[in-house]
Amino acid sequence: MRATRATSPLPIAPITAGIRRDRELVDRCLSGEPAAWTALYQMCHEPLLAAIRSFLREAAADASLVDEIAARVWYAVICKDGERLSRFDVSRGCRLTTFLSILAKGEARQHFRSESRRRVREQTASRPEGEARSWHRTIPLASEEEFLRTLTRSERAYYETVLVGSRTGESAGEYSAENSWQLRRRVRKKLDLFLDSDA
């Protein structure tokens, strides 16, 4: 019988007095104490703005964007009776300001993804129906494979050979006018749904 090697438990981050105070403040907020919410905002808002500016880099010059992301964080913290705030875990060894900055990174990613998809929708909508489209250039690279997974095999083949293929005219000849119209319509509908899903 093989001897199993004993595994040591993962080290637990030290829980400092500051982290304990943060958790006490969170608990007071979750119990519905208005003064606790005021204290939370006063303690965390400026560090939150500084964290947002640091990871936005050059985009941080847009003060309204910084404020919007901060507002999204505060909304995430208070909605559903503070469900997200209740996830603040002292065993992770980080302060409440760090926890909020992590939420802010997620909100910023969501914002930029939504903005990217909105621009794609506007570009797609502004093109004439009959114009050959380079859709592979309008869908963000990170999202194209995600979009392709929503297509059936025949829709994907049409998308790749006709809609984004370099030989659009020749490839289109492989499809009847009615079949081409149906496939184009189905792919466009799925693209619209895909782009709207994160708006």
N, C-alpha and C positions, 0 to 999 in steps of 0.2 A: 504494500500500500504506500502510495506516494505521500510524503509529508507535505502538507500545505503550508505555504509561507504565511506567517502572520502579517496582516496588513495593519498599519497604524492608522488611526482615524485622522481625517483631514484636520489641519490646525484651525482652531476657531479664532477669528479676529478679536483682538482685545476690545472690550466694551468700555469706552471711556465715560467719564462723568458727563461730558458734553453730549455724547450719543444717548445716554440715559435721559438727560433733560429733553433732548429732541423727541424721544419716544413718549415721554410724559406729556409734552405739548401736543403731540399727535393724538394721544388718547383723550386729552381735554377737548380738542377740536371734534373728534369723532363722537364725543358725548354731547355735542351741541352747544358748547360754551362760546358765546360770541367774542368775549375778550381773548380767547385762545386763538381764534381765527385772525383777529387783528394782530396779535403778537406774532403769529406765524408769517403773516404777510410782511410785517415790519422787519422781521429777522431775515427773511429769505429773498425778498424781491430784488434788492440791489445785487446780491451775489448771483441770482438767477440771470439778471440782465448781463452781468459781466461774463458769465459762462456762455450765454447765447452769442454774445459778440465774439468771444474767442473762437468758437467753432464755426461761425459764419464767415470768418475772415473778411475778404473784400466786400461780401454782401452785407456786412455789419454797418456799412456806411448808410444803409437804408434804415433809418430809425423806426419807421413805421413797420418794417418787417420784424425788427427786434421786438417791438411792442406786441405785434400780432402773435408771434410765437410764445412770448411770455403769457399773453392772455389765454392762449390755447392750453398752456400748462396749468394755469390757475383753474380753468374750466375743468380740465381732466381731474384735478385734485378734488374739486368740490362735487362734481356730478356723481350720481348714484350713491348719495350719502357718504361720500369720501371713500369709495371702494378702492381707488388707486392709492390714496394716501394710507389706507390701512395696510398696504403691502410693505410699508417701510419696516425693514427688518434689522434690528440692532445687531444680530449675529454676523451681519456682513461687515461690520466695523466701519461704516461710513456715516458721515453726518447727513442731516436732512437736506442741506444745501446741495450736496453731491447727488442725492437721490433725485431731487428736482431737476438738476442739470441733465441727468440721464433721461428723464421724461422729456426734457426740452429737445434733446437730440432726436428722439423718436418723432416728436411733433414737427421738427424742422425737416426731417426726411420725408414725412408724409406731405408736408406743404410743397416741397420741391417736386415730388412725384406728381401731385395733383396739378401743379402749375405746368409741368411738362406735358401731361396728358391734355390739359386745356388748350395749350398752344397747338398740339397735334390736331385736336378737333377743329380748331379755328382754321388751320391751314387746309385740312381736308374739306371742310365745308365751303371754303372760298374758291375751290377749284371747279372749273366747269365739268359737267357730267362726262362729256366725251373725251376729256383730256387724259392722256396716258399718265398714270400716277406712279411715282417712285415711292411706294408706301414703305419700303424698307428704310427710306431716309427719314420719314416722318414719325415712325414709331421709335421710341427710345430703344437703343440696343438691348438694354437690360430687360425690356418688356416684350421684345418681339417674340422670343421663344415662348414666353408665357401666353401671348396672344395665339401663336400657332397651335398650342395645345387645345384651344377652344374649337378648332376647325376639324371637320371630318376629313378623311383621306382625300376625297375628290376636291373638297374646298381648298385644302392645303396645296394639292397639285396645281390647281388653277391659280391660286395666289402666287406660288413660286414660279410657274412657267409663264403666266400671262401678265399678272398685275405687277410683279417686281422683276420679271425676267428681262434680260437685255434684248431678247428677240421677240418683243411683244407682238408684232404683226404676224410673224411666222407661226408663233405658238397659238395665237388666237384662231388661226385657220383650222386647228385640230378640233375645235368646238363648233357646234351649230350655233346660229344666232340666238335661238331660244335657250339652249343650254348655257351659252356664255352669259346671257342676260340673267338667267336664274342664279348661276354661280356667283356672278359679280354682286348681285343684289344680296345674296345670303352672306357673302364675305363682308360686304359693307355694313350690313345690319349687325353682324357679330363684332366688327371693329367698333362701331358706335357704342354698343353695349359694353365692350371691354374698356373703352376710353371713358365712358360715363361711370364705370364702377368705382372709380377712385376720386370722382369730382367732389 
